[in-house]
Amino acid sequence: MNALKRILRFEDEHANLDEAAFQIARIEYPTLVVPEWLAELDRHAEEMRRRMGGSFRLTAQQYLFGELGIAGNEADYYNPRNSCLNHVLEARTGIPITICVLYMELGRRLGVAVDGIGAPGHFLLRLEEDGDTYYLDPYHQGQIKEDVERELDPRYLVAASKRSIVIRMLNNLRLIYLQRQAWRKANAVLDLLLEADPVDADVLRQRAATLAATQRFHAAAADLDRYLELRPLDPDGEELKNQIARLHRMHAHKN
């Protein structure tokens, strides 16, 4: 079982987050070879190791945001490639959570623990170094956020689990693919979200729509049946039952 599914199914904190992130990226880049990109991360970590004096934070600041020029993609924020770790490495741009994952995984390679902080709307990092605690915003070139502990509800200051990070990445892609009507890619994302929570009724209903849009009518009907089992009092229940009947007719006609 790959790292992504271990994290989603079992909250396996020993599975590597970078590997899981590259496996998510394969939805957008089906031919992506994960070991090659893991080796690319290793290479960047070694470059940082050679530059390190005493401070990982300062080395990362100079190398990632100075030499490599990694920055947030303000011009094309909702491009699905921004959610792909390989794209961040190649194009030097991304969204907050993917840039944070890059920073965290380079830290891990260098023996530095960096926590992800799942702030609403904008993912951040927390790094403890030389007795000081820094909250960093890698989307804005590693800017230090001075007032995070005063501004954020304390529940958001708990280190994000790997599972919560990958689910957040998947939910970003879910929104984008559904809005773009990229049904097969949306379906792949929804499949993974159901690995994390097989009884998420909303995800089942959305997956039924993607299955119907790609003419997998029998599977779509099965998802709607399961949805109604989970939500028997849904006010759309009668319409959904009609949809299920139509899907069965379409499946029979197709065959």
N, C-alpha and C positions, 0 to 999 in steps of 0.2 A: 504494500500500500504506500502511495507516495506521501510526501510531507504534508501537502495541502489537505488531503483527506484525513490524515491522522490528526491534524490540528482541528479540523472541522468536526470530526466525529467524537474525538476523545479528549479534546483540549490538551493535546500532547505538547507540553512546553519544551520537550527535548527535541522536537522536530525543528528543523532550521527554517526560519522565517524567509530567508532569501530564496531558498528552494521553492517554498510555497508561493512566493510572489512571482517567480518566473513561471511556475505552472499556471497561475492565473493569466499571465501574459500570453500563454499559448492560445487562449481564446481569440485574441486579436492577431497573434503571430503563430499560426498552426505549425510552421516548420521550425520554430525556435528550438535550438538544442541547449537544454538547460545546463549540462556540464560545462559547455563552452563559456556561458555567461557567469557561472560560478567561478571559473578560472579568471575571468576578467575582473571580478570583484577581488579575488586574491591578488591580482597584479596591482590594483589600486591600493590595497592595504599595504603591500610591500613598499610601494612608492611613499606612502605616508610614514611607514616605519623608518625609512631612511632619513626622513626629514624631521622626525620627532626629537625634540629636546626633552622638555619635561611635561609639556601640556598637549594632551590630545586635542582639546578644544581649539587651541590656537593653530595647531597643525591642520586640523580639519578645515578651519576657517580659511586658511591660506590656500590649501590644496584644492578643496572642493569648490569653494565660491570665488577664489582668486584665480588659480591656475586653470582649473577646468571650466570655470564660469557657469556653474550650475545655478539656475534661477527658476522661479515660478513662471509658468506659461500663462501670462496675463492675456496675451493676444488670442489664444485658442484653448481656453481653460477646459472646455467640455469635450475636447478631442479624446476618444477612448485610449489613445496611445499614451496619454499622460498618466494613466493608471498602470502602465507596464514598466517594470523596473529596467528592462533592457533599453527602452526608449529613453529613460532618464540618463542612462550611461552613454547612449549613442548621440542623442540630440542635446544633452545637457539642460533639459527642461522637464518639468512635470508639475504635479499638484502636490499639496503639502504632504499627504500620507506617503507617497512613493519616494519623495526626497528624504523624508524621515526614515523610511525603511532602509534606504541606502546608507544613511548616516549611522543608524543603529548596527547594521551588519558589518560595516567597516570597523566600528568600535568593537564589536564582538571578536573580530579577527585579531584585534590588537589588545585584547584583554581588558577592554574598557566597557563597563555596563552603562548603557544609555537607555532610559525608559521612554516609551511612547506615552504621550498624554493626550487622551481623546477629548480635547476641548470641543465644544459644540461648534460646528462649521469650519474648524481650522485645527488640524492636527499639529501638535508641538512636541518638543523633546525636553527631557530633564536629564541633566548631567551633573554629577557631583565630582568635584575635583579640588584637591588641596583644601578641603574643609569648607568649600563654598558650593552652593547649589545654584545652577544656572538653568533657566528656562529659555530654550532657543527656538527660533522660528526659521527653519531651513528654507522655507518657501521665500523668505525675504533675506537670503544670503546669510543665514545664521544669526540674525539679529537677536540680541538678548532682550527678553521680555521682563521688565522689572517688576510689574505689578500683578503677575499672574495669581499669586497666592491670595491677594486681596480681591481680585476681580472674579475669580472662578469659584463656583460652588466646590467645597472640599471633595465631593464625590468624584469630580472630574480630575482631581490631582492624584488619584490612584494610578499606578503604572498599568497601562493597557496590556491585556493578555494577548498572546499571539492570535488566539481565536478571534478576539474582538477586532484586532487589526485586519485580519484577512476578511472577516465579514464586512467590515467597513469598506474595504477595497472592492469587494464584490457588489455591495449595494451602490457604490458609485457607478460601476459599470452597468448594473441593472437599470438604473435610471437613464443612462445615456443610450443604451441599446434599445430600450423600449421606446424612448422618444424618437429614435432614428428608424424605428421599425426594422431593426436588424434582428429578425426573429430567431435565426439559428444561434447567433451569438448570445442573445438574451436567454434563449433556452438553456444554453450551456451554463450560464451564470446561475439561473434558477435551479438547475440540477444540483449545483454545488451548495447553494443555500439550503436546499432540502437535505443534503448530507448533514448539515449542522442542526437542522430542526425539521424532521420529516412530517410534523403535524402543523407546520406554519400554513394556515389556511389561505392567507393572502398570497403567499408565494405559489401555492397550488393553483389558485385561480388565475394568476398571471401566467403560469406555465401552460395551463390549458389554452389560453389565448395564443401563445406562441406555437403550440403544437397544432392547433387548428389552422393557423396561418401558414404552416408548412405541410398541410394536408395529412397530418397524423391524427386523423379524426378519432380513432378508437382510443388512443392514449389520452387525447383531450377530454373525451367523455369520462374516462376513468378518473382523471384529476378532478373534474367537476363533481362526480359522484362522491369522491373522497371529501371534497370541500363541503358538500351538503351534509355529510356525516358529522363533520366538525362544526358546522354552522347550521344546524337544522332550523333555526328560527330566522335565518336571513330573509329580509323583506323581499329580496329578488328571487326567492326560492322557486316560485312557479315558473318564472321566465328561465331560470337556469335548468329546470327540468325539461322545459321545451327545447332549450339549446342541446341538452344531452340527447334527446330523441332525434333532433336534426343531425347531430354528429353521427349517431348510429346509422341513420339513413344514408348519409354521405359516405360513410365507411363501406356500407354494403354496396352502394352504387359504384364506388371506386374499384371494388374487387369483382 
